[in-house]
């Protein structure tokens, strides 16, 4: 098995990796680090949680450290752009950890916090700047930053960075960066129109695809529950009463929807917190810290967390509402099954959301296994979800092989209007075995890989 020393990384980086407990590179790191070290442009596509951040952070640190050059005031040598504050913060943490033994400075800037401390940090110049586009342009427009010294430009979660929400800001930024630069694009999904647009930013790039674009993490067991919209909150409370749901991310489509779910869970006696764009930055940081530290078992989030949360031990991801952009589903469920662990993703699907489910299955080339839902009465009694006939586990408790559309035995989705089958009540809190399966412990994950500190 290859190790990081085989990739030509320097002693300070190898020492930092050893201190972090990392030994073996993931496939995206193995294929991306050498061409990035050589100065090539690169477009990297890999599943969420497979270590894309380290795939660009490690070679950038080594290249910058090899040239004894101090960043001029109000400039940066490497610029990393991400779509969310949470993602930007986690990328910065990765750079600091991997470059702990190197004389390189790192700064992170994003909105929602005072801008003056960020201006003061940039006044001295920084080697590596991680930023969200909006705050970056604020700093440029006020003369606090110039991009004329950028040697490396990175777009993390490139599909999101190149869509209509960011493209105008990105075009402004790219015009301010020197033409002679190295450009790196990384993402788990790359829709065809976005891929065509990305070609405008890359010069003779190396393309690294370690899994088909938009494939979901292999160790995530994916299930779907067909449930009316007005029964979703009761069903969610039923599931979360079982302690097997150790650390759970619940995704909604809207900010107000996330708040409503939290209020319902709290009224049902379940502790939960919300994170979304209407929360202040301190509120978002407290909610994420509480979830990461284990003080909060359930975090309800919008898609800002689909690309910006890297928390070990997320046992379940629940799509309370299916996303209307299928790529977001890939990023959502990638919050579990990270760093070699297993995870479970459950999607609640109402009749009106069936088109979203079809789009997700088409994109991921994977049909979700349907499980029955209790009746409304059973839900309110905290009755169990009945294990569907024919779902079996191997003797060691591992999930059955994931079936794609070409595999035999593909599950056919119930037709619209199908009545929801109630499970037989038994002991409160009992769940199907495939929903109770624990994630592997840390000592079952050897050799350890660097997890992605993303996306999305």
C-alpha positions in Angstrom: 0.0 0.0 0.0 1.4 3.4 -0.9 2.2 5.9 1.8 2.6 9.7 1.8 6.4 9.5 1.5 5.9 7.9 -1.9 4.3 11.1 -3.2 7.5 13.2 -2.8 6.1 15.2 0.2 8.7 17.0 2.4 9.7 16.0 5.8 7.8 18.8 7.7 4.5 17.7 6.0 5.2 14.0 6.6 5.8 14.9 10.3 2.5 16.8 10.5 0.7 13.9 8.9 2.2 11.4 11.3 1.3 13.7 14.3 -2.3 13.7 13.0 -2.2 9.9 12.7 -2.5 9.7 9.0 -0.5 7.1 7.0 -2.1 6.1 3.8 -3.3 8.5 1.0 -6.7 8.1 -0.4 -7.2 7.5 -4.1 -7.9 11.2 -4.9 -4.7 12.2 -2.9 -2.6 9.5 -4.6 -3.6 10.7 -8.1 -3.8 14.5 -7.5 -0.8 15.4 -5.4 2.0 14.5 -7.9 0.6 16.6 -10.8 -0.3 19.5 -8.4 3.3 19.4 -7.1 4.6 19.6 -10.6 2.5 22.8 -11.2 -0.2 21.4 -13.5 -3.8 22.7 -13.5 -6.1 20.0 -12.2 -9.8 19.1 -12.1 -10.5 16.5 -9.4 -13.7 14.6 -8.9 -14.2 12.3 -6.0 -16.9 11.3 -3.5 -17.5 13.4 -0.4 -15.4 12.4 2.6 -12.5 11.0 0.5 -9.9 13.7 1.3 -10.1 16.3 -1.4 -8.9 19.1 0.9 -5.6 17.4 1.6 -5.3 16.6 -2.1 -4.7 20.3 -2.7 -3.6 21.6 0.7 -0.5 19.3 0.9 1.1 20.2 -2.4 0.3 23.9 -2.1 2.0 24.0 1.3 5.1 22.3 -0.1 5.3 24.5 -3.2 5.0 27.7 -1.2 7.5 26.6 1.4 10.0 25.7 -1.2 10.2 29.4 -2.3 11.5 31.6 0.4 9.3 34.5 -0.3 7.3 36.7 2.1 3.8 37.8 1.0 3.7 41.5 0.3 1.3 43.7 2.4 -2.3 43.3 1.5 -1.6 40.3 -0.8 -1.8 36.5 -0.7 0.2 33.9 -2.6 -2.5 31.2 -2.7 -6.2 31.8 -2.8 -8.8 29.1 -1.9 -12.5 29.9 -2.5 -15.3 28.0 -0.9 -19.1 28.6 -1.0 -19.8 28.6 2.8 -18.4 30.0 6.0 -18.2 26.6 7.6 -16.3 25.1 4.7 -13.9 28.0 4.6 -13.2 27.6 8.3 -12.6 23.9 8.0 -10.2 24.3 5.0 -8.2 26.8 7.1 -8.0 24.3 9.9 -6.6 21.7 7.5 -3.9 24.1 6.2 -2.9 25.0 9.7 -2.7 21.4 10.8 -0.7 20.1 7.8 1.6 23.2 7.7 2.2 23.3 11.5 5.9 22.9 11.0 6.2 25.4 8.1 6.8 29.2 8.3 3.6 29.9 6.3 0.8 32.2 7.3 -2.9 31.3 6.8 -6.0 33.5 7.1 -9.7 32.9 6.5 -12.2 35.6 5.7 -16.0 35.3 5.4 -19.1 37.4 6.0 -21.2 37.6 9.1 -18.4 38.7 11.4 -16.6 42.1 11.8 -14.4 43.0 8.8 -11.8 45.1 10.7 -9.8 42.2 12.2 -9.7 40.6 8.7 -8.3 43.8 7.3 -5.7 43.9 10.0 -4.6 40.4 9.3 -4.3 41.0 5.5 -2.4 44.3 6.1 0.7 42.2 6.8 0.2 39.9 3.9 -0.6 36.2 4.1 0.7 33.2 2.2 -2.6 31.3 2.1 -6.0 32.9 2.1 -9.3 31.0 2.3 -12.3 33.0 1.5 -16.0 33.1 0.5 -16.5 35.3 -2.6 -18.7 38.0 -1.1 -16.4 39.0 1.8 -13.4 38.7 -0.5 -14.8 41.2 -2.9 -15.7 43.5 0.1 -12.0 43.5 1.1 -10.9 44.1 -2.5 -13.3 47.0 -3.0 -12.1 48.7 0.1 -8.4 48.4 -0.9 -7.6 45.9 1.9 -6.5 43.2 -0.5 -5.0 42.8 -4.0 -4.9 39.6 -5.9 -1.9 40.5 -8.2 0.4 38.1 -6.4 -1.8 35.0 -6.4 0.2 32.0 -7.7 -2.4 29.2 -7.0 -6.2 29.6 -7.3 -8.4 26.8 -5.8 -12.1 26.4 -6.3 -13.4 23.9 -3.7 -16.9 22.6 -4.3 -16.4 23.8 -7.8 -19.9 22.9 -9.0 -21.4 25.2 -6.4 -18.8 27.9 -7.1 -19.5 27.9 -10.8 -23.3 28.0 -10.6 -25.5 31.1 -10.9 -25.2 31.9 -7.2 -21.5 32.7 -7.4 -20.6 32.9 -11.1 -20.8 36.7 -11.3 -18.6 37.2 -8.2 -16.2 34.5 -9.5 -15.8 36.2 -12.9 -14.8 39.4 -11.1 -12.3 37.6 -8.9 -10.7 35.7 -11.8 -10.1 38.9 -13.7 -8.0 40.2 -10.8 -5.8 37.1 -10.6 -2.7 36.8 -12.8 -3.1 34.8 -16.0 0.1 32.9 -15.2 -1.2 30.9 -12.3 -2.0 27.3 -11.3 -5.8 26.6 -11.0 -7.3 23.7 -9.2 -10.9 22.6 -9.2 -12.3 20.0 -6.8 -15.8 18.7 -6.3 -17.9 15.6 -5.7 -20.3 16.5 -8.5 -19.7 18.2 -11.9 -22.8 18.6 -14.0 -22.1 18.8 -17.7 -22.9 22.5 -18.1 -20.7 23.4 -15.2 -17.9 21.2 -16.5 -18.0 23.1 -19.8 -17.8 26.4 -17.9 -14.9 25.1 -15.8 -12.8 24.7 -19.0 -12.6 28.5 -19.2 -10.6 28.5 -16.0 -8.1 25.7 -16.6 -5.1 25.5 -18.9 -4.3 22.0 -20.2 -5.6 20.4 -17.0 -5.0 17.0 -15.6 -8.4 15.3 -14.9 -8.6 13.0 -12.0 -11.8 11.0 -11.5 -11.6 8.4 -8.8 -15.3 7.5 -8.9 -18.1 8.3 -11.4 -19.2 11.8 -10.9 -22.1 12.1 -8.4 -21.7 8.6 -7.0 -22.5 8.4 -3.3 -20.2 7.2 -0.6 -19.9 3.4 -0.8 -20.3 2.8 3.0 -23.6 4.8 3.3 -26.7 2.6 3.5 -29.4 4.5 1.7 -33.1 4.1 2.5 -36.3 6.0 1.6 -39.5 6.3 3.6 -42.7 7.3 1.7 -44.6 9.5 4.1 -47.1 12.3 3.8 -45.7 15.7 4.5 -48.0 16.2 7.5 -46.6 13.1 9.1 -42.9 13.8 8.7 -42.3 15.6 12.0 -43.9 12.9 14.0 -42.0 10.2 12.2 -38.7 12.1 12.8 -39.4 12.3 16.5 -40.2 8.6 16.6 -36.8 7.7 15.0 -34.8 10.1 17.2 -36.2 8.6 20.4 -34.1 5.5 19.7 -30.6 6.0 21.1 -29.1 4.2 18.1 -29.4 7.6 16.4 -26.2 8.7 18.1 -25.3 11.8 16.1 -27.8 12.9 13.5 -27.9 15.6 10.8 -31.3 16.5 9.6 -31.6 18.4 6.3 -34.5 20.7 5.3 -34.9 22.8 2.2 -35.6 26.1 3.9 -34.4 28.1 6.9 -37.9 28.5 8.4 -38.5 24.8 7.8 -35.4 24.0 9.9 -36.6 26.2 12.7 -40.1 24.5 12.6 -38.5 21.0 12.9 -36.4 22.1 15.9 -39.4 23.5 17.7 -41.3 20.3 17.1 -38.5 18.1 18.3 -38.0 20.3 21.4 -41.7 20.2 22.2 -41.4 16.3 21.9 -38.7 16.4 24.6 -35.8 15.9 22.1 -32.7 18.2 22.2 -31.9 19.7 18.8 -30.4 22.9 17.3 -30.5 24.5 13.9 -27.9 26.0 11.6 -28.8 28.1 8.6 -28.2 31.4 6.9 -30.5 33.4 9.1 -28.4 32.6 12.1 -25.6 34.9 13.1 -22.0 33.6 12.7 -21.6 33.2 16.5 -24.9 31.2 16.6 -23.7 29.0 13.7 -20.4 28.4 15.4 -22.0 27.5 18.7 -24.4 25.1 17.1 -21.7 23.4 15.1 -19.4 23.2 18.1 -22.1 21.7 20.3 -22.8 19.1 17.6 -19.1 18.3 17.1 -18.5 18.1 20.9 -21.5 15.8 21.4 -23.5 18.2 23.5 -26.1 18.3 20.8 -27.2 15.0 19.3 -29.4 16.4 16.5 -28.5 19.3 14.2 -31.1 20.5 11.8 -29.6 22.3 8.8 -30.1 23.7 5.4 -27.7 23.0 2.5 -25.1 25.4 3.9 -24.1 22.4 6.1 -24.1 19.9 3.1 -20.7 21.2 2.0 -19.4 22.7 5.2 -19.6 20.1 8.0 -16.9 17.6 8.7 -17.8 15.9 12.0 -16.6 12.5 12.9 -19.1 9.9 14.0 -22.3 11.2 12.3 -24.3 8.0 12.5 -27.3 9.1 10.4 -28.2 11.7 7.9 -32.0 12.3 7.5 -33.3 14.1 4.5 -36.4 15.5 6.1 -37.1 17.2 2.8 -35.5 16.0 -0.4 -33.4 18.6 -2.2 -34.7 20.0 -5.5 -31.1 20.0 -6.8 -30.0 16.3 -6.9 -26.3 17.0 -6.5 -27.1 18.5 -3.1 -28.3 15.0 -2.0 -24.8 13.6 -2.7 -23.2 16.3 -0.5 -25.8 15.9 2.2 -25.3 12.1 2.7 -21.6 12.6 2.4 -21.6 14.0 6.0 -21.8 10.4 7.3 -19.5 7.5 6.5 -16.4 9.6 6.6 -12.8 8.5 7.3 -13.7 4.9 6.7 -16.7 4.7 8.9 -20.1 3.3 7.9 -23.3 5.4 8.0 -27.0 5.4 7.2 -28.9 8.0 5.2 -32.7 8.0 5.4 -34.8 10.1 3.0 -38.4 11.1 3.8 -40.3 11.4 0.5 -43.9 12.7 0.1 -45.9 12.3 -3.0 -45.0 15.8 -4.3 -41.3 15.0 -3.8 -41.2 11.9 -6.0 -39.8 13.8 -9.0 -36.9 14.9 -6.8 -36.3 11.2 -5.8 -36.3 10.2 -9.5 -33.7 12.9 -10.3 -31.5 11.7 -7.4 -31.6 8.1 -8.4 -30.9 9.0 -12.0 -27.9 11.2 -11.0 -26.4 8.7 -8.5 -27.3 5.6 -10.6 -28.5 4.0 -7.4 -32.1 3.2 -6.3 -32.9 3.8 -2.7 -34.4 0.9 -0.7 -37.9 1.7 0.4 -38.9 0.9 4.0 -42.4 1.1 5.4 -43.7 3.8 7.6 -45.9 3.3 10.6 -49.4 4.7 10.6 -50.1 8.1 12.2 -51.3 6.3 15.4 -48.2 4.1 15.5 -46.0 7.1 15.1 -47.6 9.0 18.0 -47.1 5.8 20.1 -43.5 5.7 19.2 -44.1 2.4 17.5 -41.3 0.9 15.4 -40.6 1.0 11.8 -41.3 -2.5 10.4 -38.3 -4.2 8.8 -39.2 -4.9 5.1 -39.5 -8.4 3.9 -36.4 -9.6 2.1 -33.9 -7.1 3.7 -31.1 -9.2 5.2 -27.8 -8.5 6.8 -24.7 -10.6 6.6 -23.6 -12.4 9.7 -21.1 -9.7 10.6 -23.8 -7.0 10.4 -22.5 -5.3 7.2 -24.9 -3.9 4.7 -26.0 -5.9 1.7 -24.3 -4.9 -1.6 -25.6 -1.6 -3.0 -27.6 -2.2 -6.1 -27.5 0.0 -9.1 -30.0 0.3 -11.9 -28.4 -2.5 -13.9 -28.3 -4.9 -11.0 -30.8 -7.7 -10.7 -33.4 -7.3 -8.0 -33.6 -3.5 -8.1 -36.4 -2.3 -5.9 -39.3 -0.7 -7.7 -40.7 2.4 -6.1 -44.3 2.3 -5.0 -46.6 4.0 -7.4 -48.1 7.4 -6.6 -51.0 7.1 -4.2 -49.7 3.9 -2.6 -51.1 3.5 0.9 -48.4 3.6 3.6 -48.1 0.3 5.5 -48.0 0.4 9.3 -45.6 -1.6 11.2 -46.6 -4.0 14.0 -46.0 -2.3 17.4 -43.5 -4.0 19.6 -41.0 -2.7 22.2 -40.8 1.0 22.0 -37.7 2.2 20.2 -37.1 -1.0 18.3 -35.9 -0.5 14.8 -34.9 -2.6 11.8 -31.5 -4.1 12.1 -30.1 -2.2 9.1 -31.0 1.1 10.9 -29.4 0.1 14.1 -26.1 -0.9 12.7 -23.2 0.9 14.6 -20.4 2.6 12.7 -16.9 1.0 13.0 -14.8 2.2 15.8 -11.6 4.1 15.2 -9.4 1.0 15.7 -11.2 -0.7 12.8 -10.1 2.0 10.4 -6.5 1.1 9.8 -4.6 2.4 7.9 -6.1 5.8 8.5 -6.9 8.1 5.6 -7.1 11.9 5.6 -10.8 12.8 5.7 -12.1 15.7 3.7 -12.4 18.9 5.8 -15.1 20.2 3.4 -17.6 20.6 1.4 -20.5 21.1 0.8 
